[in-house]
């Protein structure tokens, strides 16, 4: 039995990787392509029905995905756009839930306001996984990406809180606003406190007790689960606990992670999150037969009609809210109109159009119990599940595929950035080289006279300083500096490839030890990574 499961798992993973490669070949973001592929596979006759287990998503997948997203979120950008991020993550989620609640209860026969809030809580938040996975393949201004990723980090918390209160209202038959608002703040604040406390605790543990890169990597994998489970155990927001703890630990990582730990854990996390994302998106597509099979009280055409109307309302609400957030404060304040430049009308449009629903919405819908405590079937569960599934397809597949041509049509660039990334890199590296050379001249000048290796290091720093000056001059004088950078990178790649070829030739001669050859090859890998790391390829 175990042998069969292992073979099936390997076959599934291999199939998913092949699909991802096909998606890359077709230049379609792999989350979108995997959902489409999952839909196609689910239609194959005799294909077994695969149902997403909600606890699997919330407990196994969600903590590490949120932690990784929080870890690589820019503190500076998050703080800079915090007002818009929190406005979208909380205000828009609540507004969308209200719109969906009243609209769905008015067009779906028998659906109550409480059930409408249940549907709204499920479908109001754009998905963190979809946002980070799809947007990284597209050329979107940094401001828009920062707002979308920051919003998707914390809107799951607000939407799941709405979902929990609505579910409790449906089951108990009563809903008290004052208690709900009080519980909301308790859940949010409690989650943040537990996340920060856990982050501080493990940060101190790694700083005080000697460890190595293997231990550090394993601890970073365990921590998000401790944050999530700890917060949920006390009925606080596990999502906010993971996000708050991840942001804190990322900001202080230099205090307790060595360079080898950062490199190793970064590689492990990259593979783990990629694997989780691929599984999640293929599962969304494979869920089609399960969702359709649950449609017993409504026809498919009725379900599609409700989904399109509600999905359209969600998109329109977000569009109007995005423009209101950007323009309304300027209309109300002359001081803001004078201080802040006129906003680009294209930004709110992209922020609205790039909001895609994903696995969290589907898992939340599937977590609705099939039966009430009295044994009766949960009312309208099937239509809530179907509408959620179709809205995911509309936003993830529909909007996701249209986003690239829309970006080309709008011709939006990143002109709002203070400094291009290439110029920031040159300035930072030059300051670091100046610091290193200053340290060398002040503390090791005598040693540089007697020690040949130290003297060589000093000459190397002086040479690198001149190179930084040449880069700055080239940046100022060259019209197309980006093109000059790419040409230089191409030269460096060819040089490194020539070195690899020579290394492999010497390997065949069997003169040098294998472990020495691997060490040199790894150094070439790092040299090439320095080049490709800033190529945005």
C-alpha positions as CSV (number, residue, x, y, z in Angstrom):
1,X,0.0,0.0,0.0
2,X,2.7,2.5,1.0
3,X,4.7,1.5,-2.1
4,X,1.7,2.4,-4.3
5,X,1.3,5.8,-2.6
6,X,4.9,6.6,-3.1
7,X,4.8,5.7,-6.8
8,X,1.6,7.8,-7.3
9,X,3.1,10.8,-5.4
10,X,6.2,10.7,-7.6
11,X,4.1,10.4,-10.7
12,X,1.9,13.3,-9.7
13,X,4.9,15.5,-8.8
14,X,6.6,14.7,-12.1
15,X,3.5,15.5,-14.0
16,X,3.1,18.8,-12.3
17,X,6.7,19.8,-13.0
18,X,6.2,18.9,-16.7
19,X,3.1,21.1,-16.7
20,X,5.0,24.0,-15.1
21,X,7.7,23.6,-17.8
22,X,5.0,23.6,-20.5
23,X,3.5,26.8,-19.0
24,X,6.9,28.5,-19.0
25,X,7.4,27.5,-22.7
26,X,4.0,29.0,-23.5
27,X,4.8,32.1,-21.3
28,X,1.8,31.6,-19.1
29,X,2.3,32.1,-15.3
30,X,2.4,28.6,-13.8
31,X,-0.5,29.2,-11.3
32,X,-2.9,30.0,-14.1
33,X,-1.6,27.2,-16.4
34,X,-1.9,24.6,-13.6
35,X,-5.5,25.6,-12.8
36,X,-6.4,25.2,-16.5
37,X,-4.5,21.9,-16.7
38,X,-6.3,20.7,-13.5
39,X,-9.6,21.5,-15.0
40,X,-8.7,19.6,-18.2
41,X,-7.5,16.6,-16.2
42,X,-10.6,16.5,-14.1
43,X,-12.7,16.1,-17.2
44,X,-11.0,12.9,-18.3
45,X,-13.4,10.0,-18.0
46,X,-12.7,7.8,-15.0
47,X,-10.6,10.4,-13.3
48,X,-11.1,9.9,-9.5
49,X,-12.6,12.9,-7.6
50,X,-10.0,14.7,-5.5
51,X,-11.3,16.9,-2.7
52,X,-9.3,19.5,-1.0
53,X,-9.1,19.0,2.7
54,X,-9.6,22.5,4.3
55,X,-7.4,21.6,7.4
56,X,-4.6,20.6,5.0
57,X,-4.7,24.1,3.4
58,X,-5.1,26.1,6.7
59,X,-2.6,24.1,8.8
60,X,-0.1,22.6,6.3
61,X,0.1,25.1,3.4
62,X,-1.0,28.5,4.7
63,X,1.6,29.1,7.6
64,X,4.8,28.5,5.5
65,X,3.4,30.4,2.5
66,X,2.5,33.4,4.5
67,X,5.7,33.3,6.5
68,X,7.8,33.2,3.3
69,X,5.8,36.1,1.8
70,X,6.2,38.1,5.0
71,X,10.0,37.3,5.2
72,X,10.6,38.7,1.7
73,X,8.3,41.7,2.1
74,X,10.0,45.0,2.0
75,X,9.7,46.7,5.5
76,X,10.3,50.0,3.9
77,X,7.7,49.6,1.2
78,X,5.2,48.1,3.6
79,X,5.6,51.1,5.9
80,X,5.5,53.6,3.0
81,X,2.2,52.3,1.7
82,X,0.8,51.1,5.0
83,X,-2.3,53.4,4.8
84,X,-3.4,52.0,1.5
85,X,-2.5,48.4,2.4
86,X,-4.5,48.4,5.6
87,X,-7.4,50.3,4.0
88,X,-7.6,47.6,1.3
89,X,-6.9,44.7,3.6
90,X,-9.6,45.6,6.2
91,X,-11.9,48.3,4.8
92,X,-12.3,46.8,1.3
93,X,-12.7,43.3,2.7
94,X,-15.5,44.4,5.0
95,X,-17.2,46.6,2.3
96,X,-17.0,43.7,-0.2
97,X,-18.5,41.3,2.3
98,X,-21.4,43.7,2.9
99,X,-22.0,44.1,-0.9
100,X,-21.8,40.4,-1.5
101,X,-24.1,39.7,1.5
102,X,-26.9,41.9,0.4
103,X,-26.6,41.2,-3.3
104,X,-26.4,37.4,-3.0
105,X,-29.3,37.3,-0.5
106,X,-31.4,39.3,-3.0
107,X,-30.7,37.2,-6.1
108,X,-30.3,33.7,-4.6
109,X,-33.7,32.4,-3.4
110,X,-33.7,31.4,0.3
111,X,-30.2,32.8,1.0
112,X,-30.2,34.8,4.3
113,X,-28.0,37.9,5.0
114,X,-25.9,35.8,7.4
115,X,-25.2,33.3,4.6
116,X,-24.5,36.2,2.3
117,X,-21.8,37.4,4.7
118,X,-20.5,33.8,4.7
119,X,-20.1,34.0,0.9
120,X,-18.7,37.5,1.2
121,X,-16.1,36.5,3.8
122,X,-15.0,33.6,1.6
123,X,-14.6,35.7,-1.6
124,X,-13.6,39.1,-0.4
125,X,-9.8,38.6,-0.1
126,X,-7.3,38.4,-3.1
127,X,-5.1,35.4,-2.5
128,X,-1.5,35.8,-1.2
129,X,-0.3,32.8,-3.2
130,X,-1.8,34.0,-6.4
131,X,-0.5,37.6,-5.9
132,X,3.1,36.6,-5.3
133,X,3.2,33.7,-7.8
134,X,1.5,35.5,-10.8
135,X,2.8,39.1,-10.3
136,X,6.5,38.1,-10.1
137,X,6.3,37.1,-13.8
138,X,4.9,40.5,-14.9
139,X,6.4,43.9,-15.2
140,X,4.4,45.9,-12.7
141,X,5.5,49.1,-11.0
142,X,7.1,48.5,-7.6
143,X,4.5,50.6,-5.8
144,X,1.6,48.5,-7.2
145,X,3.3,45.2,-6.4
146,X,4.1,46.3,-2.9
147,X,0.5,47.3,-2.2
148,X,-0.9,44.1,-3.7
149,X,1.5,41.8,-1.8
150,X,1.1,43.8,1.4
151,X,-2.7,43.6,1.2
152,X,-2.7,39.9,0.4
153,X,-0.6,39.2,3.4
154,X,-3.1,40.5,6.0
155,X,-6.5,40.4,4.2
156,X,-6.8,36.7,4.8
157,X,-7.1,37.5,8.5
158,X,-9.9,40.0,8.1
159,X,-11.8,37.8,5.7
160,X,-11.5,34.7,7.8
161,X,-12.7,36.6,10.8
162,X,-15.8,37.7,8.8
163,X,-16.2,34.1,7.8
164,X,-16.1,32.8,11.3
165,X,-18.6,35.3,12.6
166,X,-21.0,34.7,9.7
167,X,-20.7,30.9,10.2
168,X,-21.4,31.3,13.9
169,X,-24.4,33.5,13.0
170,X,-25.8,30.9,10.6
171,X,-25.4,28.1,13.2
172,X,-26.7,30.0,16.2
173,X,-29.2,32.1,14.4
174,X,-28.1,35.4,16.0
175,X,-25.5,38.0,15.3
176,X,-24.5,40.9,17.7
177,X,-22.4,43.6,16.0
178,X,-20.9,44.9,19.3
179,X,-19.6,41.5,20.3
180,X,-18.4,40.8,16.8
181,X,-16.3,44.1,16.7
182,X,-14.9,43.4,20.1
183,X,-14.0,39.9,19.2
184,X,-12.4,41.1,16.0
185,X,-10.0,43.4,17.7
186,X,-9.2,40.7,20.3
187,X,-8.4,38.2,17.5
188,X,-6.3,40.6,15.6
189,X,-4.3,42.0,18.5
190,X,-3.9,38.6,20.1
191,X,-2.6,37.1,16.9
192,X,0.0,39.9,16.4
193,X,1.2,39.6,20.0
194,X,1.6,35.9,19.8
195,X,3.5,36.2,16.4
196,X,5.8,38.9,17.8
197,X,6.4,37.0,21.0
198,X,7.2,33.8,19.2
199,X,9.5,35.6,16.8
200,X,11.4,37.2,19.6
201,X,11.7,33.9,21.5
202,X,13.2,32.0,18.6
203,X,15.4,34.9,17.6
204,X,16.9,34.9,21.1
205,X,17.2,31.1,21.1
206,X,19.2,31.2,17.8
207,X,21.3,34.0,19.0
208,X,22.2,32.5,22.4
209,X,22.5,28.8,21.7
210,X,25.2,27.7,19.1
211,X,23.7,26.1,16.0
212,X,24.6,25.5,12.4
213,X,22.9,26.1,9.0
214,X,21.0,22.8,9.1
215,X,19.5,23.5,12.5
216,X,18.7,27.1,11.6
217,X,16.9,26.1,8.4
218,X,14.8,23.5,10.2
219,X,13.9,26.0,12.9
220,X,12.7,28.5,10.3
221,X,10.5,25.8,8.8
222,X,9.0,25.0,12.2
223,X,8.4,28.5,13.5
224,X,5.5,29.5,11.3
225,X,3.5,26.4,12.4
226,X,4.2,27.3,16.1
227,X,2.9,30.8,15.5
228,X,-0.2,29.7,13.6
229,X,-1.2,26.8,15.9
230,X,-0.4,28.9,19.1
231,X,-2.6,31.8,18.0
232,X,-5.4,29.5,16.8
233,X,-5.3,27.6,20.1
234,X,-6.2,30.8,22.0
235,X,-8.8,31.7,19.3
236,X,-6.7,34.5,17.9
237,X,-5.8,35.1,14.2
238,X,-3.2,32.6,13.1
239,X,-2.7,34.5,9.9
240,X,-1.8,37.8,11.6
241,X,0.5,35.8,14.0
242,X,2.5,34.3,11.1
243,X,2.7,37.6,9.2
244,X,3.7,39.7,12.2
245,X,6.3,37.1,13.4
246,X,7.6,36.7,9.8
247,X,8.1,40.4,9.4
248,X,9.9,40.7,12.7
249,X,12.2,37.7,12.2
250,X,13.0,38.9,8.7
251,X,14.0,42.3,9.9
252,X,16.3,41.0,12.6
253,X,17.6,37.9,10.7
254,X,21.1,39.4,10.5
255,X,21.3,39.1,14.3
256,X,21.0,35.3,14.5
257,X,21.4,33.8,11.0
258,X,24.9,33.3,9.6
259,X,25.7,33.8,5.9
260,X,25.6,30.1,5.3
261,X,22.2,29.8,7.1
262,X,20.7,32.6,5.0
263,X,21.9,31.0,1.8
264,X,20.8,27.5,2.7
265,X,17.5,28.4,4.2
266,X,16.7,30.7,1.3
267,X,17.3,27.8,-1.2
268,X,15.2,25.4,0.9
269,X,12.3,27.8,1.3
270,X,12.4,28.6,-2.4
271,X,11.9,25.0,-3.4
272,X,9.4,24.3,-0.6
273,X,7.1,27.2,-1.5
274,X,7.3,26.5,-5.2
275,X,6.3,22.9,-4.6
276,X,3.4,23.9,-2.3
277,X,2.2,26.5,-4.8
278,X,2.2,24.0,-7.7
279,X,0.2,21.4,-5.6
280,X,-2.3,24.1,-4.5
281,X,-3.1,25.4,-8.0
282,X,-3.4,22.0,-9.6
283,X,-5.8,21.0,-6.8
284,X,-8.0,24.0,-7.6
285,X,-8.5,22.8,-11.1
286,X,-9.0,19.2,-10.0
287,X,-11.8,20.3,-7.7
288,X,-14.3,20.8,-10.6
289,X,-16.1,17.4,-10.4
290,X,-16.5,17.8,-6.6
291,X,-18.0,21.2,-6.9
292,X,-20.3,20.2,-9.7
293,X,-21.4,17.1,-7.9
294,X,-22.5,19.1,-4.9
295,X,-24.9,21.2,-7.1
296,X,-28.2,19.4,-6.3
297,X,-30.6,22.2,-5.6
298,X,-29.6,24.5,-8.5
299,X,-28.9,24.0,-12.2
300,X,-25.4,24.7,-13.5
301,X,-26.7,27.7,-15.6
302,X,-28.3,29.2,-12.4
303,X,-25.0,28.8,-10.5
304,X,-23.0,30.4,-13.3
305,X,-25.5,33.3,-13.5
306,X,-25.2,33.9,-9.7
307,X,-21.4,33.6,-9.9
308,X,-21.0,36.1,-12.8
309,X,-23.2,38.7,-11.1
310,X,-21.6,38.4,-7.7
311,X,-18.1,38.2,-9.2
312,X,-18.8,41.3,-11.3
313,X,-20.0,43.1,-8.2
314,X,-16.8,42.1,-6.3
315,X,-14.6,43.4,-9.2
316,X,-16.6,46.6,-9.5
317,X,-16.5,47.3,-5.8
318,X,-12.8,46.9,-5.7
319,X,-12.4,49.2,-8.7
320,X,-14.5,52.0,-7.2
321,X,-12.9,51.6,-3.8
322,X,-9.4,51.8,-5.3
323,X,-10.2,55.0,-7.1
324,X,-11.9,56.5,-4.0
325,X,-8.9,55.7,-1.8
326,X,-6.6,57.4,-4.2
327,X,-8.6,60.5,-5.2
328,X,-11.1,61.2,-2.3
329,X,-8.5,62.4,0.2
330,X,-7.1,64.9,-2.4
331,X,-10.6,66.2,-3.1
332,X,-11.1,66.8,0.6
333,X,-7.7,68.5,1.4
334,X,-6.1,71.3,-0.5
335,X,-2.9,70.7,1.5
336,X,-2.7,67.1,0.0
337,X,-3.3,68.5,-3.5
338,X,-0.4,70.8,-3.1
339,X,2.0,68.3,-1.4
340,X,1.3,65.1,-3.3
341,X,1.6,64.9,-7.1
342,X,-1.5,64.0,-9.1
343,X,-2.0,60.2,-9.0
344,X,-1.8,58.1,-12.1
345,X,-5.3,56.9,-13.0
346,X,-3.8,53.6,-14.3
347,X,-2.5,52.5,-10.9
348,X,-5.9,51.9,-9.2
349,X,-7.1,50.1,-12.3
350,X,-4.2,47.6,-12.1
351,X,-4.5,47.3,-8.4
352,X,-8.2,46.3,-9.0
353,X,-7.6,44.1,-12.0
354,X,-4.6,42.2,-10.5
355,X,-6.6,41.0,-7.5
356,X,-7.1,37.2,-7.9
357,X,-8.8,34.7,-5.6
358,X,-7.2,31.4,-4.8
359,X,-7.0,28.4,-2.6
360,X,-7.8,30.2,0.7
361,X,-11.2,31.1,-0.6
362,X,-11.9,27.6,-1.9
363,X,-10.6,26.0,1.4
364,X,-12.8,28.3,3.4
365,X,-15.9,27.4,1.4
366,X,-15.1,23.7,1.7
367,X,-14.6,24.1,5.5
368,X,-18.3,25.0,5.8
369,X,-19.8,22.0,7.7
370,X,-22.1,19.7,5.7
371,X,-24.5,19.5,8.6
372,X,-25.8,21.8,11.4
373,X,-25.5,20.8,15.0
374,X,-29.1,19.6,15.0
375,X,-28.3,17.2,12.2
376,X,-30.0,19.2,9.4
377,X,-28.0,19.8,6.2
378,X,-26.2,23.2,6.1
379,X,-28.4,25.5,4.0
380,X,-27.1,26.5,0.6
381,X,-23.7,25.1,1.2
382,X,-23.6,23.8,-2.4
383,X,-24.3,27.2,-4.1
384,X,-21.7,29.0,-1.9
385,X,-19.1,26.4,-2.9
386,X,-20.0,26.6,-6.6
387,X,-20.0,30.4,-6.7
388,X,-16.7,30.5,-4.9
389,X,-15.2,28.1,-7.4
390,X,-16.4,30.1,-10.5
391,X,-15.2,33.4,-9.0
392,X,-11.8,31.9,-8.5
393,X,-11.8,30.9,-12.2
394,X,-13.0,34.4,-13.3
395,X,-10.4,36.3,-11.3
396,X,-7.4,33.9,-11.4
397,X,-7.7,32.5,-14.9
398,X,-9.7,35.2,-16.6
399,X,-8.1,38.3,-15.1
400,X,-4.7,36.6,-14.9
401,X,-4.6,35.9,-18.6
402,X,-5.9,39.4,-19.5
403,X,-3.5,41.2,-17.2
404,X,-0.4,41.0,-19.5
405,X,-2.1,42.5,-22.6
406,X,-3.7,45.1,-20.4
407,X,-0.3,46.1,-19.0
408,X,1.0,46.4,-22.5
409,X,-1.9,48.5,-23.5
410,X,-1.7,50.9,-20.5
411,X,2.1,51.2,-21.0
412,X,2.7,51.9,-17.3
413,X,6.3,52.1,-16.1
414,X,8.1,52.6,-12.8
415,X,8.8,56.2,-13.3
416,X,7.7,57.1,-9.8
417,X,10.8,55.3,-8.3
418,X,13.3,57.7,-6.8
419,X,16.3,55.8,-8.0
420,X,16.6,52.9,-10.5
421,X,17.7,49.6,-8.9
422,X,20.9,49.6,-10.9
423,X,21.9,53.0,-9.6
424,X,21.0,52.0,-6.0
425,X,23.2,48.9,-6.4
426,X,26.2,50.9,-7.5
427,X,25.8,53.5,-4.7
428,X,25.4,50.8,-2.0
429,X,28.4,48.7,-3.2
430,X,30.6,51.8,-3.4
431,X,29.8,52.8,0.2
432,X,30.5,49.2,1.3
433,X,33.9,49.2,-0.5
434,X,34.7,52.6,1.0
435,X,34.0,51.2,4.5
436,X,36.1,48.2,3.8
437,X,39.0,50.2,2.5
438,X,38.8,52.6,5.4
439,X,38.9,49.7,7.9
440,X,41.9,48.3,6.0
441,X,43.9,51.5,6.1
442,X,43.1,52.3,9.7
443,X,43.5,48.9,11.4
444,X,45.7,46.8,9.1
445,X,48.0,49.2,7.2
446,X,51.1,47.8,9.0
447,X,50.0,44.2,8.3
448,X,49.5,45.0,4.7
449,X,53.3,45.8,4.4
450,X,54.4,42.5,5.9
451,X,51.7,40.1,4.8
452,X,51.4,39.6,1.1
453,X,47.9,38.2,1.2
454,X,46.6,41.2,3.2
455,X,48.4,43.6,0.8
456,X,46.8,41.8,-2.1
457,X,43.4,42.3,-0.4
458,X,44.0,46.0,0.0
459,X,45.0,46.4,-3.7
460,X,41.8,44.4,-4.6
461,X,39.7,46.9,-2.7
462,X,41.4,49.8,-4.3
463,X,40.8,48.3,-7.7
464,X,37.1,47.6,-6.9
465,X,36.7,51.2,-5.7
466,X,38.0,52.4,-9.1
467,X,35.6,50.0,-10.8
468,X,32.7,51.5,-8.8
469,X,33.8,55.0,-9.9
470,X,33.9,53.8,-13.5
471,X,30.4,52.3,-13.1
472,X,29.0,55.6,-11.8
473,X,30.6,57.5,-14.6
474,X,29.3,55.1,-17.2
475,X,25.8,55.4,-15.6
476,X,25.9,59.2,-15.9
477,X,27.3,59.3,-19.5
478,X,25.7,56.3,-21.1
479,X,22.3,56.9,-22.6
480,X,21.1,53.4,-22.3
481,X,22.8,52.2,-19.1
482,X,20.6,49.1,-18.8
483,X,21.7,47.9,-22.2
484,X,25.4,48.5,-21.1
485,X,24.8,46.4,-18.0
486,X,23.2,43.6,-20.0
487,X,26.2,43.6,-22.4
488,X,28.6,43.5,-19.5
489,X,26.7,40.6,-17.9
490,X,26.7,38.7,-21.2
491,X,30.5,39.0,-21.3
492,X,30.9,37.8,-17.7
493,X,28.6,34.8,-18.4
494,X,30.7,33.8,-21.4
495,X,33.9,34.2,-19.3
496,X,32.5,32.0,-16.5
497,X,31.3,29.4,-19.1
498,X,34.9,29.3,-20.5
499,X,36.1,28.7,-16.9
500,X,33.6,25.9,-16.4
501,X,34.7,24.2,-19.7
502,X,38.3,24.3,-18.5
503,X,37.3,23.0,-15.1
504,X,35.4,20.1,-16.7
505,X,38.4,19.3,-18.9
506,X,40.7,19.2,-15.9
507,X,38.1,17.0,-14.1
508,X,38.5,14.4,-16.9
509,X,42.3,14.4,-16.3
510,X,41.7,13.1,-12.8
511,X,44.6,15.0,-11.3
512,X,42.8,17.1,-8.7
513,X,40.5,15.8,-5.8
514,X,36.8,15.8,-6.5
515,X,35.9,17.8,-3.4
516,X,38.3,20.5,-4.4
517,X,36.9,20.6,-7.9
518,X,33.3,20.8,-6.5
519,X,34.4,23.7,-4.2
520,X,35.8,25.6,-7.2
521,X,32.7,24.9,-9.2
522,X,30.5,26.2,-6.4
523,X,32.5,29.4,-6.4
524,X,31.8,29.8,-10.1
525,X,28.1,29.2,-9.3
526,X,28.2,32.0,-6.8
527,X,29.9,34.3,-9.3
528,X,27.3,33.6,-11.9
529,X,24.5,34.0,-9.3
530,X,25.8,37.6,-8.6
531,X,25.2,38.3,-12.3
532,X,21.8,36.6,-12.8
533,X,20.5,37.7,-9.5
534,X,19.8,41.2,-10.8
535,X,18.8,40.3,-14.4
536,X,15.0,39.9,-13.6
537,X,15.0,36.9,-15.9
